[in-house]
Amino acid sequence: MADRGKFDRERFHMELIHDMYSFRMLLFSFEPGQELPVQSHEADSEVAILVLEGQGEFTGGDQGIPAREGSLLICKVSEPHGVRARTRMRVLVTIAPPI
Amino acid sequence: MADRGKFDRERFHMELIHDMYSFRMLLFSFEPGQELPVQSHEADSEVAILVLEGQGEFTGGDQGIPAREGSLLICKVSEPHGVRARTRMRVLVTIAPPI
């Protein structure tokens, strides 16, 4: 993952890393200020959001949760979750089972 | 994850990060030379092995695959897989569905 990902000033970049019946993995690359909007999905899956690089915050709760390299957030996909980048940021998202 | 994990000269250290019906996450911490022995399990799950820190190799194939920070190996749990550390190494393992 060290050299994966691509930054785009227009919009965050998303790359599918793995997609199987057991789980899906997505790599998000953000320029400063870009964000994955807060979202929730009616499904009985869980999502793990791991920061590989950069700083920002996990959004979706009453207030943001600081996120930096190594930060890991795990929640149900039915709970509001999102990411906002403060610096360039790369985030690995795992969804199991995939939705 | 940046400050999680614990190194033990006697044996690799394993910490349960998350355990639900959807997936299990384990953090392995290795001293140089320690290894997670090659293993395979009769189950229809997949495993993702992400190197958070350090260098070593993924074992289980005919020859080792170099592994360093950011390296990601995904395989079925029924395929032989293991990790050998060359430096201190921390590895995040995701198994979905958990077995």
N, CA and C atoms of all chains as a GROMACS GRO file, in nm:
protein
  594
    1MET      N    1   0.082  -0.121   0.000
    1MET     CA    2   0.000   0.000   0.000
    1MET      C    3   0.085   0.126   0.000
    2ALA      N    4   0.214   0.113   0.027
    2ALA     CA    5   0.299   0.231   0.046
    2ALA      C    6   0.298   0.323  -0.077
    3ASP      N    7   0.293   0.265  -0.196
    3ASP     CA    8   0.299   0.348  -0.317
    3ASP      C    9   0.168   0.338  -0.396
    4ARG      N   10   0.062   0.292  -0.333
    4ARG     CA   11  -0.067   0.287  -0.399
    4ARG      C   12  -0.143   0.414  -0.369
    5GLY      N   13  -0.242   0.442  -0.453
    5GLY     CA   14  -0.325   0.560  -0.433
    5GLY      C   15  -0.287   0.668  -0.531
    6LYS      N   16  -0.378   0.764  -0.545
    6LYS     CA   17  -0.357   0.870  -0.644
    6LYS      C   18  -0.433   0.992  -0.595
    7PHE      N   19  -0.368   1.107  -0.599
    7PHE     CA   20  -0.433   1.228  -0.548
    7PHE      C   21  -0.490   1.309  -0.662
    8ASP      N   22  -0.609   1.362  -0.641
    8ASP     CA   23  -0.681   1.438  -0.744
    8ASP      C   24  -0.740   1.561  -0.676
    9ARG      N   25  -0.702   1.679  -0.727
    9ARG     CA   26  -0.748   1.803  -0.663
    9ARG      C   27  -0.898   1.824  -0.680
   10GLU      N   28  -0.955   1.758  -0.779
   10GLU     CA   29  -1.098   1.777  -0.807
   10GLU      C   30  -1.186   1.702  -0.708
   11ARG      N   31  -1.139   1.581  -0.672
   11ARG     CA   32  -1.225   1.493  -0.594
   11ARG      C   33  -1.137   1.386  -0.532
   12PHE      N   34  -1.178   1.336  -0.418
   12PHE     CA   35  -1.097   1.228  -0.359
   12PHE      C   36  -1.092   1.110  -0.455
   13HIS      N   37  -0.984   1.036  -0.449
   13HIS     CA   38  -0.966   0.921  -0.538
   13HIS      C   39  -0.993   0.792  -0.462
   14MET      N   40  -1.063   0.700  -0.527
   14MET     CA   41  -1.096   0.573  -0.463
   14MET      C   42  -1.048   0.459  -0.551
   15GLU      N   43  -0.979   0.365  -0.491
   15GLU     CA   44  -0.928   0.251  -0.566
   15GLU      C   45  -0.973   0.122  -0.500
   16LEU      N   46  -1.028   0.033  -0.581
   16LEU     CA   47  -1.072  -0.096  -0.528
   16LEU      C   48  -0.951  -0.186  -0.513
   17ILE      N   49  -0.923  -0.230  -0.392
   17ILE     CA   50  -0.807  -0.313  -0.366
   17ILE      C   51  -0.845  -0.461  -0.370
   18HIS      N   52  -0.962  -0.491  -0.319
   18HIS     CA   53  -1.005  -0.631  -0.311
   18HIS      C   54  -1.156  -0.634  -0.302
   19ASP      N   55  -1.216  -0.731  -0.372
   19ASP     CA   56  -1.362  -0.742  -0.367
   19ASP      C   57  -1.401  -0.887  -0.379
   20MET      N   58  -1.446  -0.943  -0.268
   20MET     CA   59  -1.490  -1.082  -0.269
   20MET      C   60  -1.614  -1.092  -0.182
   21TYR      N   61  -1.670  -1.212  -0.176
   21TYR     CA   62  -1.790  -1.232  -0.094
   21TYR      C   63  -1.761  -1.207   0.054
   22SER      N   64  -1.634  -1.222   0.093
   22SER     CA   65  -1.603  -1.210   0.236
   22SER      C   66  -1.578  -1.066   0.279
   23PHE      N   67  -1.507  -0.988   0.198
   23PHE     CA   68  -1.488  -0.847   0.232
   23PHE      C   69  -1.443  -0.768   0.110
   24ARG      N   70  -1.461  -0.638   0.120
   24ARG     CA   71  -1.415  -0.545   0.018
   24ARG      C   72  -1.314  -0.451   0.083
   25MET      N   73  -1.210  -0.416   0.009
   25MET     CA   74  -1.111  -0.320   0.058
   25MET      C   75  -1.098  -0.208  -0.042
   26LEU      N   76  -1.104  -0.085   0.008
   26LEU     CA   77  -1.096   0.033  -0.077
   26LEU      C   78  -0.988   0.125  -0.021
   27LEU      N   79  -0.908   0.181  -0.111
   27LEU     CA   80  -0.808   0.279  -0.070
   27LEU      C   81  -0.855   0.417  -0.114
   28PHE      N   82  -0.873   0.507  -0.017
   28PHE     CA   83  -0.912   0.644  -0.047
   28PHE      C   84  -0.791   0.734  -0.033
   29SER      N   85  -0.774   0.824  -0.129
   29SER     CA   86  -0.665   0.924  -0.124
   29SER      C   87  -0.728   1.062  -0.127
   30PHE      N   88  -0.696   1.142  -0.028
   30PHE     CA   89  -0.755   1.275  -0.014
   30PHE      C   90  -0.649   1.384  -0.024
   31GLU      N   91  -0.683   1.491  -0.094
   31GLU     CA   92  -0.605   1.614  -0.083
   31GLU      C   93  -0.657   1.687   0.043
   32PRO      N   94  -0.577   1.780   0.098
   32PRO     CA   95  -0.622   1.852   0.218
   32PRO      C   96  -0.761   1.914   0.193
   33GLY      N   97  -0.850   1.896   0.286
   33GLY     CA   98  -0.984   1.955   0.277
   33GLY      C   99  -1.087   1.864   0.212
   34GLN      N  100  -1.043   1.764   0.141
   34GLN     CA  101  -1.140   1.672   0.080
   34GLN      C  102  -1.198   1.580   0.186
   35GLU      N  103  -1.316   1.526   0.154
   35GLU     CA  104  -1.375   1.437   0.254
   35GLU      C  105  -1.462   1.329   0.191
   36LEU      N  106  -1.472   1.220   0.263
   36LEU     CA  107  -1.572   1.118   0.234
   36LEU      C  108  -1.693   1.159   0.317
   37PRO      N  109  -1.803   1.200   0.250
   37PRO     CA  110  -1.917   1.252   0.325
   37PRO      C  111  -1.970   1.149   0.425
   38VAL      N  112  -2.025   1.198   0.533
   38VAL     CA  113  -2.084   1.110   0.633
   38VAL      C  114  -2.195   1.028   0.566
   39GLN      N  115  -2.192   0.900   0.590
   39GLN     CA  116  -2.288   0.811   0.527
   39GLN      C  117  -2.322   0.695   0.620
   40SER      N  118  -2.436   0.633   0.595
   40SER     CA  119  -2.474   0.512   0.666
   40SER      C  120  -2.558   0.429   0.571
   41HIS      N  121  -2.552   0.299   0.589
   41HIS     CA  122  -2.619   0.208   0.496
   41HIS      C  123  -2.697   0.104   0.575
   42GLU      N  124  -2.815   0.074   0.525
   42GLU     CA  125  -2.898  -0.025   0.593
   42GLU      C  126  -2.850  -0.166   0.560
   43ALA      N  127  -2.749  -0.209   0.628
   43ALA     CA  128  -2.697  -0.343   0.605
   43ALA      C  129  -2.630  -0.389   0.734
   44ASP      N  130  -2.618  -0.518   0.747
   44ASP     CA  131  -2.565  -0.573   0.872
   44ASP      C  132  -2.415  -0.602   0.858
   45SER      N  133  -2.343  -0.505   0.804
   45SER     CA  134  -2.198  -0.520   0.786
   45SER      C  135  -2.125  -0.428   0.881
   46GLU      N  136  -1.995  -0.449   0.888
   46GLU     CA  137  -1.910  -0.359   0.965
   46GLU      C  138  -1.804  -0.300   0.874
   47VAL      N  139  -1.752  -0.186   0.917
   47VAL     CA  140  -1.649  -0.118   0.838
   47VAL      C  141  -1.532  -0.082   0.930
   48ALA      N  142  -1.412  -0.104   0.879
   48ALA     CA  143  -1.290  -0.065   0.951
   48ALA      C  144  -1.218   0.040   0.866
   49ILE      N  145  -1.187   0.153   0.927
   49ILE     CA  146  -1.122   0.263   0.856
   49ILE      C  147  -0.986   0.286   0.919
   50LEU      N  148  -0.880   0.255   0.845
   50LEU     CA  149  -0.743   0.264   0.896
   50LEU      C  150  -0.667   0.373   0.820
   51VAL      N  151  -0.611   0.468   0.894
   51VAL     CA  152  -0.534   0.576   0.832
   51VAL      C  153  -0.392   0.526   0.804
   52LEU      N  154  -0.355   0.524   0.676
   52LEU     CA  155  -0.221   0.481   0.636
   52LEU      C  156  -0.124   0.598   0.635
   53GLU      N  157  -0.176   0.717   0.609
   53GLU     CA  158  -0.088   0.834   0.592
   53GLU      C  159  -0.169   0.961   0.615
   54GLY      N  160  -0.108   1.059   0.678
   54GLY     CA  161  -0.171   1.190   0.689
   54GLY      C  162  -0.256   1.208   0.814
   55GLN      N  163  -0.321   1.323   0.819
   55GLN     CA  164  -0.401   1.359   0.936
   55GLN      C  165  -0.535   1.418   0.894
   56GLY      N  166  -0.633   1.399   0.980
   56GLY     CA  167  -0.765   1.455   0.956
   56GLY      C  168  -0.856   1.415   1.070
   57GLU      N  169  -0.980   1.383   1.036
   57GLU     CA  170  -1.069   1.337   1.142
   57GLU      C  171  -1.173   1.241   1.087
   58PHE      N  172  -1.219   1.156   1.178
   58PHE     CA  173  -1.333   1.071   1.150
   58PHE      C  174  -1.457   1.153   1.182
   59THR      N  175  -1.550   1.158   1.089
   59THR     CA  176  -1.671   1.236   1.109
   59THR      C  177  -1.791   1.142   1.124
   60GLY      N  178  -1.903   1.198   1.160
   60GLY     CA  179  -2.024   1.116   1.173
   60GLY      C  180  -2.083   1.120   1.312
   61GLY      N  181  -1.998   1.143   1.410
   61GLY     CA  182  -2.047   1.155   1.547
   61GLY      C  183  -2.084   1.300   1.576
   62ASP      N  184  -2.113   1.329   1.700
   62ASP     CA  185  -2.148   1.466   1.739
   62ASP      C  186  -2.031   1.560   1.711
   63GLN      N  187  -1.912   1.510   1.733
   63GLN     CA  188  -1.793   1.588   1.697
   63GLN      C  189  -1.690   1.497   1.634
   64GLY      N  190  -1.601   1.554   1.557
   64GLY     CA  191  -1.500   1.474   1.488
   64GLY      C  192  -1.404   1.406   1.584
   65ILE      N  193  -1.348   1.296   1.539
   65ILE     CA  194  -1.249   1.223   1.616
   65ILE      C  195  -1.116   1.239   1.543
   66PRO      N  196  -1.013   1.294   1.611
   66PRO     CA  197  -0.885   1.313   1.543
   66PRO      C  198  -0.832   1.182   1.487
   67ALA      N  199  -0.781   1.188   1.367
   67ALA     CA  200  -0.730   1.069   1.299
   67ALA      C  201  -0.593   1.099   1.242
   68ARG      N  202  -0.499   1.010   1.266
   68ARG     CA  203  -0.365   1.025   1.209
   68ARG      C  204  -0.314   0.887   1.171
   69GLU      N  205  -0.197   0.882   1.112
   69GLU     CA  206  -0.142   0.754   1.068
   69GLU      C  207  -0.153   0.650   1.179
   70GLY      N  208  -0.215   0.539   1.147
   70GLY     CA  209  -0.231   0.432   1.246
   70GLY      C  210  -0.365   0.435   1.317
   71SER      N  211  -0.440   0.544   1.304
   71SER     CA  212  -0.572   0.550   1.369
   71SER      C  213  -0.667   0.452   1.301
   72LEU      N  214  -0.746   0.385   1.382
   72LEU     CA  215  -0.839   0.284   1.331
   72LEU      C  216  -0.977   0.308   1.391
   73LEU      N  217  -1.077   0.321   1.305
   73LEU     CA  218  -1.216   0.333   1.351
   73LEU      C  219  -1.292   0.213   1.298
   74ILE      N  220  -1.365   0.146   1.387
   74ILE     CA  221  -1.448   0.033   1.344
   74ILE      C  222  -1.591   0.063   1.387
   75CYS      N  223  -1.686   0.050   1.296
   75CYS     CA  224  -1.826   0.070   1.331
   75CYS      C  225  -1.914  -0.012   1.238
   76LYS      N  226  -2.041  -0.016   1.270
   76LYS     CA  227  -2.136  -0.080   1.178
   76LYS      C  228  -2.158   0.015   1.061
   77VAL      N  229  -2.183  -0.040   0.942
   77VAL     CA  230  -2.207   0.047   0.826
   77VAL      C  231  -2.338   0.124   0.844
   78SER      N  232  -2.422   0.077   0.934
   78SER     CA  233  -2.548   0.146   0.960
   78SER      C  234  -2.530   0.268   1.050
   79GLU      N  235  -2.412   0.283   1.109
   79GLU     CA  236  -2.381   0.402   1.190
   79GLU      C  237  -2.317   0.507   1.099
   80PRO      N  238  -2.351   0.634   1.122
   80PRO     CA  239  -2.292   0.740   1.038
   80PRO      C  240  -2.140   0.742   1.050
   81HIS      N  241  -2.071   0.743   0.936
   81HIS     CA  242  -1.925   0.746   0.938
   81HIS      C  243  -1.875   0.822   0.816
   82GLY      N  244  -1.764   0.889   0.833
   82GLY     CA  245  -1.703   0.964   0.724
   82GLY      C  246  -1.562   1.001   0.762
   83VAL      N  247  -1.491   1.065   0.668
   83VAL     CA  248  -1.352   1.105   0.691
   83VAL      C  249  -1.331   1.242   0.628
   84ARG      N  250  -1.261   1.329   0.699
   84ARG     CA  251  -1.224   1.460   0.644
   84ARG      C  252  -1.072   1.475   0.657
   85ALA      N  253  -1.009   1.514   0.548
   85ALA     CA  254  -0.862   1.523   0.547
   85ALA      C  255  -0.815   1.664   0.581
   86ARG      N  256  -0.713   1.671   0.664
   86ARG     CA  257  -0.653   1.801   0.695
   86ARG      C  258  -0.524   1.816   0.614
   87THR      N  259  -0.450   1.708   0.602
   87THR     CA  260  -0.333   1.703   0.514
   87THR      C  261  -0.367   1.605   0.402
   88ARG      N  262  -0.273   1.581   0.313
   88ARG     CA  263  -0.290   1.467   0.223
   88ARG      C  264  -0.310   1.345   0.310
   89MET      N  265  -0.398   1.259   0.269
   89MET     CA  266  -0.436   1.149   0.357
   89MET      C  267  -0.468   1.027   0.272
   90ARG      N  268  -0.421   0.911   0.315
   90ARG     CA  269  -0.460   0.785   0.251
   90ARG      C  270  -0.521   0.695   0.358
   91VAL      N  271  -0.634   0.637   0.325
   91VAL     CA  272  -0.716   0.564   0.422
   91VAL      C  273  -0.759   0.432   0.360
   92LEU      N  274  -0.736   0.324   0.432
   92LEU     CA  275  -0.776   0.191   0.386
   92LEU      C  276  -0.907   0.152   0.454
   93VAL      N  277  -1.008   0.125   0.374
   93VAL     CA  278  -1.141   0.092   0.427
   93VAL      C  279  -1.174  -0.053   0.396
   94THR      N  280  -1.210  -0.127   0.499
   94THR     CA  281  -1.250  -0.266   0.483
   94THR      C  282  -1.396  -0.281   0.521
   95ILE      N  283  -1.475  -0.341   0.435
   95ILE     CA  284  -1.619  -0.362   0.460
   95ILE      C  285  -1.647  -0.512   0.455
   96ALA      N  286  -1.702  -0.565   0.562
   96ALA     CA  287  -1.728  -0.709   0.567
   96ALA      C  288  -1.863  -0.734   0.636
   97PRO      N  289  -1.950  -0.816   0.580
   97PRO     CA  290  -1.943  -0.857   0.440
   97PRO      C  291  -1.963  -0.736   0.350
   98PRO      N  292  -1.917  -0.743   0.225
   98PRO     CA  293  -1.932  -0.628   0.135
   98PRO      C  294  -2.080  -0.594   0.112
   99ILE      N  295  -2.109  -0.468   0.093
   99ILE     CA  296  -2.246  -0.427   0.063
   99ILE      C  297  -2.249  -0.359  -0.073
  100MET      N  298  -0.347   0.249   1.582
  100MET     CA  299  -0.256   0.134   1.586
  100MET      C  300  -0.112   0.176   1.609
  101ALA      N  301  -0.083   0.306   1.596
  101ALA     CA  302   0.056   0.352   1.601
  101ALA      C  303   0.125   0.312   1.731
  102ASP      N  304   0.053   0.313   1.841
  102ASP     CA  305   0.116   0.280   1.969
  102ASP      C  306   0.060   0.151   2.029
  103ARG      N  307  -0.006   0.073   1.948
  103ARG     CA  308  -0.055  -0.056   1.996
  103ARG      C  309   0.048  -0.164   1.968
  104GLY      N  310   0.036  -0.272   2.043
  104GLY     CA  311   0.127  -0.384   2.024
  104GLY      C  312   0.228  -0.391   2.136
  105LYS      N  313   0.292  -0.507   2.149
  105LYS     CA  314   0.385  -0.529   2.258
  105LYS      C  315   0.484  -0.633   2.209
  106PHE      N  316   0.611  -0.606   2.232
  106PHE     CA  317   0.714  -0.699   2.185
  106PHE      C  318   0.760  -0.788   2.299
  107ASP      N  319   0.778  -0.915   2.268
  107ASP     CA  320   0.816  -1.015   2.367
  107ASP      C  321   0.926  -1.102   2.306
  108ARG      N  322   1.043  -1.104   2.372
  108ARG     CA  323   1.154  -1.179   2.314
  108ARG      C  324   1.129  -1.329   2.313
  109GLU      N  325   1.037  -1.374   2.398
  109GLU     CA  326   1.012  -1.518   2.408
  109GLU      C  327   0.928  -1.570   2.293
  110ARG      N  328   0.832  -1.485   2.252
  110ARG     CA  329   0.733  -1.533   2.155
  110ARG      C  330   0.663  -1.412   2.095
  111PHE      N  331   0.617  -1.423   1.973
  111PHE     CA  332   0.545  -1.310   1.915
  111PHE      C  333   0.423  -1.279   2.000
  112HIS      N  334   0.384  -1.154   1.998
  112HIS     CA  335   0.270  -1.109   2.078
  112HIS      C  336   0.149  -1.090   1.988
  113MET      N  337   0.034  -1.134   2.034
  113MET     CA  338  -0.088  -1.122   1.956
  113MET      C  339  -0.194  -1.051   2.039
  114GLU      N  340  -0.256  -0.951   1.978
  114GLU     CA  341  -0.359  -0.875   2.049
  114GLU      C  342  -0.486  -0.874   1.965
  115LEU      N  343  -0.596  -0.906   2.030
  115LEU     CA  344  -0.724  -0.904   1.960
  115LEU      C  345  -0.774  -0.760   1.953
  116ILE      N  346  -0.792  -0.710   1.831
  116ILE     CA  347  -0.835  -0.572   1.812
  116ILE      C  348  -0.987  -0.565   1.797
  117HIS      N  349  -1.041  -0.662   1.729
  117HIS     CA  350  -1.186  -0.660   1.702
  117HIS      C  351  -1.232  -0.801   1.674
  118ASP      N  352  -1.349  -0.836   1.726
  118ASP     CA  353  -1.400  -0.972   1.703
  118ASP      C  354  -1.551  -0.967   1.696
  119MET      N  355  -1.603  -0.981   1.575
  119MET     CA  356  -1.747  -0.981   1.556
  119MET      C  357  -1.782  -1.087   1.454
  120TYR      N  358  -1.911  -1.102   1.428
  120TYR     CA  359  -1.953  -1.204   1.329
  120TYR      C  360  -1.902  -1.170   1.190
  121SER      N  361  -1.876  -1.041   1.165
  121SER     CA  362  -1.837  -1.001   1.030
  121SER      C  363  -1.687  -1.018   1.003
  122PHE      N  364  -1.604  -0.977   1.098
  122PHE     CA  365  -1.460  -0.999   1.082
  122PHE      C  366  -1.388  -0.992   1.216
  123ARG      N  367  -1.268  -1.050   1.215
  123ARG     CA  368  -1.180  -1.043   1.332
  123ARG      C  369  -1.053  -0.970   1.289
  124MET      N  370  -1.000  -0.888   1.380
  124MET     CA  371  -0.874  -0.819   1.353
  124MET      C  372  -0.777  -0.850   1.465
  125LEU      N  373  -0.656  -0.889   1.426
  125LEU     CA  374  -0.552  -0.923   1.523
  125LEU      C  375  -0.427  -0.843   1.491
  126LEU      N  376  -0.361  -0.793   1.595
  126LEU     CA  377  -0.234  -0.723   1.576
  126LEU      C  378  -0.122  -0.813   1.627
  127PHE      N  379  -0.030  -0.848   1.538
  127PHE     CA  380   0.086  -0.929   1.575
  127PHE      C  381   0.208  -0.839   1.586
  128SER      N  382   0.286  -0.861   1.691
  128SER     CA  383   0.412  -0.788   1.709
  128SER      C  384   0.524  -0.890   1.717
  129PHE      N  385   0.623  -0.871   1.630
  129PHE     CA  386   0.734  -0.967   1.622
  129PHE      C  387   0.866  -0.899   1.656
  130GLU      N  388   0.949  -0.971   1.730
  130GLU     CA  389   1.090  -0.932   1.740
  130GLU      C  390   1.160  -0.991   1.617
  131PRO      N  391   1.278  -0.938   1.580
  131PRO     CA  392   1.349  -0.992   1.465
  131PRO      C  393   1.365  -1.144   1.477
  132GLY      N  394   1.335  -1.216   1.370
  132GLY     CA  395   1.352  -1.361   1.369
  132GLY      C  396   1.227  -1.438   1.410
  133GLN      N  397   1.136  -1.372   1.478
  133GLN     CA  398   1.013  -1.441   1.518
  133GLN      C  399   0.921  -1.459   1.397
  134GLU      N  400   0.833  -1.558   1.406
  134GLU     CA  401   0.744  -1.579   1.294
  134GLU      C  402   0.608  -1.634   1.336
  135LEU      N  403   0.512  -1.606   1.253
  135LEU     CA  404   0.382  -1.671   1.258
  135LEU      C  405   0.396  -1.791   1.166
  136PRO      N  406   0.395  -1.914   1.221
  136PRO     CA  407   0.421  -2.031   1.136
  136PRO      C  408   0.320  -2.041   1.021
  137VAL      N  409   0.365  -2.097   0.912
  137VAL     CA  410   0.276  -2.118   0.798
  137VAL      C  411   0.159  -2.205   0.843
  138GLN      N  412   0.041  -2.160   0.807
  138GLN     CA  413  -0.080  -2.232   0.847
  138GLN      C  414  -0.187  -2.220   0.741
  139SER      N  415  -0.281  -2.312   0.746
  139SER     CA  416  -0.398  -2.304   0.658
  139SER      C  417  -0.513  -2.367   0.734
  140HIS      N  418  -0.632  -2.322   0.703
  140HIS     CA  419  -0.750  -2.366   0.778
  140HIS      C  420  -0.861  -2.402   0.681
  141GLU      N  421  -0.930  -2.509   0.712
  141GLU     CA  422  -1.039  -2.553   0.627
  141GLU      C  423  -1.162  -2.468   0.652
  142ALA      N  424  -1.165  -2.354   0.592
  142ALA     CA  425  -1.282  -2.265   0.609
  142ALA      C  426  -1.289  -2.177   0.485
  143ASP      N  427  -1.405  -2.124   0.460
  143ASP     CA  428  -1.427  -2.045   0.339
  143ASP      C  429  -1.412  -1.896   0.369
  144SER      N  430  -1.309  -1.861   0.442
  144SER     CA  431  -1.283  -1.721   0.477
  144SER      C  432  -1.161  -1.672   0.401
  145GLU      N  433  -1.143  -1.539   0.407
  145GLU     CA  434  -1.023  -1.479   0.351
  145GLU      C  435  -0.949  -1.406   0.461
  146VAL      N  436  -0.819  -1.386   0.438
  146VAL     CA  437  -0.736  -1.316   0.535
  146VAL      C  438  -0.657  -1.207   0.463
  147ALA      N  439  -0.650  -1.090   0.526
  147ALA     CA  440  -0.569  -0.980   0.475
  147ALA      C  441  -0.460  -0.952   0.577
  148ILE      N  442  -0.334  -0.951   0.532
  148ILE     CA  443  -0.220  -0.929   0.622
  148ILE      C  444  -0.151  -0.801   0.579
  149LEU      N  445  -0.160  -0.698   0.664
  149LEU     CA  446  -0.105  -0.566   0.631
  149LEU      C  447   0.011  -0.534   0.725
  150VAL      N  448   0.126  -0.502   0.668
  150VAL     CA  449   0.242  -0.467   0.750
  150VAL      C  450   0.232  -0.321   0.791
  151LEU      N  451   0.225  -0.297   0.922
  151LEU     CA  452   0.218  -0.161   0.973
  151LEU      C  453   0.356  -0.104   0.999
  152GLU      N  454   0.452  -0.192   1.027
  152GLU     CA  455   0.586  -0.146   1.067
  152GLU      C  456   0.685  -0.259   1.046
  153GLY      N  457   0.805  -0.223   1.000
  153GLY     CA  458   0.912  -0.322   0.993
  153GLY      C  459   0.920  -0.395   0.861
  154GLN      N  460   1.010  -0.491   0.860
  154GLN     CA  461   1.035  -0.567   0.737
  154GLN      C  462   1.049  -0.716   0.766
  155GLY      N  463   1.015  -0.795   0.667
  155GLY     CA  464   1.026  -0.939   0.680
  155GLY      C  465   0.976  -1.002   0.553
  156GLU      N  466   0.907  -1.115   0.567
  156GLU     CA  467   0.851  -1.176   0.446
  156GLU      C  468   0.722  -1.250   0.479
  157PHE      N  469   0.640  -1.259   0.374
  157PHE     CA  470   0.523  -1.345   0.380
  157PHE      C  471   0.570  -1.484   0.341
  158THR      N  472   0.535  -1.583   0.421
  158THR     CA  473   0.577  -1.720   0.394
  158THR      C  474   0.456  -1.803   0.354
  159GLY      N  475   0.480  -1.924   0.310
  159GLY     CA  476   0.369  -2.012   0.275
  159GLY      C  477   0.374  -2.055   0.130
  160GLY      N  478   0.434  -1.974   0.045
  160GLY     CA  479   0.450  -2.010  -0.095
  160GLY      C  480   0.579  -2.088  -0.114
  161ASP      N  481   0.616  -2.113  -0.239
  161ASP     CA  482   0.740  -2.184  -0.267
  161ASP      C  483   0.858  -2.105  -0.214
  162GLN      N  484   0.849  -1.973  -0.227
  162GLN     CA  485   0.953  -1.888  -0.169
  162GLN      C  486   0.889  -1.767  -0.103
  163GLY      N  487   0.959  -1.707  -0.009
  163GLY     CA  488   0.903  -1.594   0.065
  163GLY      C  489   0.878  -1.474  -0.026
  164ILE      N  490   0.783  -1.392   0.016
  164ILE     CA  491   0.752  -1.268  -0.056
  164ILE      C  492   0.797  -1.153   0.035
  165PRO      N  493   0.887  -1.066  -0.013
  165PRO     CA  494   0.933  -0.956   0.072
  165PRO      C  495   0.816  -0.872   0.124
  166ALA      N  496   0.822  -0.836   0.248
  166ALA     CA  497   0.714  -0.759   0.311
  166ALA      C  498   0.774  -0.644   0.388
  167ARG      N  499   0.720  -0.524   0.367
  167ARG     CA  500   0.766  -0.407   0.442
  167ARG      C  501   0.644  -0.322   0.473
  168GLU      N  502   0.666  -0.213   0.546
  168GLU     CA  503   0.554  -0.126   0.584
  168GLU      C  504   0.467  -0.096   0.463
  169GLY      N  505   0.339  -0.123   0.475
  169GLY     CA  506   0.246  -0.097   0.366
  169GLY      C  507   0.219  -0.218   0.279
  170SER      N  508   0.300  -0.324   0.293
  170SER     CA  509   0.275  -0.444   0.212
  170SER      C  510   0.147  -0.512   0.258
  171LEU      N  511   0.069  -0.559   0.160
  171LEU     CA  512  -0.059  -0.623   0.190
  171LEU      C  513  -0.068  -0.754   0.115
  172LEU      N  514  -0.096  -0.861   0.188
  172LEU     CA  515  -0.119  -0.992   0.127
  172LEU      C  516  -0.262  -1.034   0.158
  173ILE      N  517  -0.335  -1.074   0.054
  173ILE     CA  518  -0.471  -1.124   0.075
  173ILE      C  519  -0.478  -1.264   0.017
  174CYS      N  520  -0.529  -1.359   0.094
  174CYS     CA  521  -0.546  -1.495   0.043
  174CYS      C  522  -0.660  -1.563   0.115
  175LYS      N  523  -0.696  -1.680   0.068
  175LYS     CA  524  -0.796  -1.759   0.139
  175LYS      C  525  -0.728  -1.819   0.262
  176VAL      N  526  -0.803  -1.837   0.370
  176VAL     CA  527  -0.741  -1.896   0.489
  176VAL      C  528  -0.704  -2.042   0.464
  177SER      N  529  -0.762  -2.100   0.358
  177SER     CA  530  -0.729  -2.239   0.324
  177SER      C  531  -0.596  -2.249   0.250
  178GLU      N  532  -0.540  -2.135   0.208
  178GLU     CA  533  -0.408  -2.134   0.143
  178GLU      C  534  -0.302  -2.114   0.250
  179PRO      N  535  -0.187  -2.182   0.237
  179PRO     CA  536  -0.082  -2.167   0.338
  179PRO      C  537  -0.034  -2.022   0.345
  180HIS      N  538  -0.028  -1.969   0.466
  180HIS     CA  539   0.017  -1.831   0.483
  180HIS      C  540   0.088  -1.817   0.617
  181GLY      N  541   0.186  -1.729   0.621
  181GLY     CA  542   0.261  -1.706   0.744
  181GLY      C  543   0.342  -1.578   0.728
  182VAL      N  544   0.410  -1.538   0.836
  182VAL     CA  545   0.491  -1.416   0.835
  182VAL      C  546   0.620  -1.443   0.912
  183ARG      N  547   0.733  -1.397   0.857
  183ARG     CA  548   0.859  -1.405   0.929
  183ARG      C  549   0.919  -1.266   0.937
  184ALA      N  550   0.960  -1.227   1.056
  184ALA     CA  551   1.011  -1.091   1.078
  184ALA      C  552   1.163  -1.085   1.064
  185ARG      N  553   1.210  -0.982   0.994
  185ARG     CA  554   1.354  -0.961   0.984
  185ARG      C  555   1.396  -0.851   1.081
  186THR      N  556   1.311  -0.749   1.092
  186THR     CA  557   1.328  -0.644   1.193
  186THR      C  558   1.212  -0.658   1.292
  187ARG      N  559   1.205  -0.569   1.389
  187ARG     CA  560   1.082  -0.561   1.466
  187ARG      C  561   0.970  -0.535   1.367
  188MET      N  562   0.858  -0.596   1.388
  188MET     CA  563   0.753  -0.590   1.286
  188MET      C  564   0.618  -0.593   1.355
  189ARG      N  565   0.527  -0.509   1.304
  189ARG     CA  566   0.388  -0.514   1.352
  189ARG      C  567   0.299  -0.535   1.231
  190VAL      N  568   0.207  -0.629   1.244
  190VAL     CA  569   0.126  -0.674   1.132
  190VAL      C  570  -0.020  -0.682   1.174
  191LEU      N  571  -0.107  -0.622   1.094
  191LEU     CA  572  -0.250  -0.624   1.124
  191LEU      C  573  -0.316  -0.728   1.035
  192VAL      N  574  -0.381  -0.825   1.098
  192VAL     CA  575  -0.443  -0.936   1.026
  192VAL      C  576  -0.595  -0.927   1.038
  193THR      N  577  -0.662  -0.928   0.924
  193THR     CA  578  -0.808  -0.925   0.922
  193THR      C  579  -0.859  -1.057   0.864
  194ILE      N  580  -0.950  -1.122   0.934
  194ILE     CA  581  -1.007  -1.248   0.888
  194ILE      C  582  -1.158  -1.231   0.875
  195ALA      N  583  -1.211  -1.257   0.757
  195ALA     CA  584  -1.355  -1.240   0.735
  195ALA      C  585  -1.408  -1.352   0.647
  196PRO      N  586  -1.518  -1.415   0.683
  196PRO     CA  587  -1.573  -1.410   0.818
  196PRO      C  588  -1.476  -1.474   0.916
  197PRO      N  589  -1.484  -1.441   1.044
  197PRO     CA  590  -1.391  -1.498   1.143
  197PRO      C  591  -1.404  -1.650   1.150
  198ILE      N  592  -1.295  -1.716   1.177
  198ILE     CA  593  -1.301  -1.862   1.193
  198ILE      C  594  -1.256  -1.898   1.333
   0.00000   0.00000   0.00000
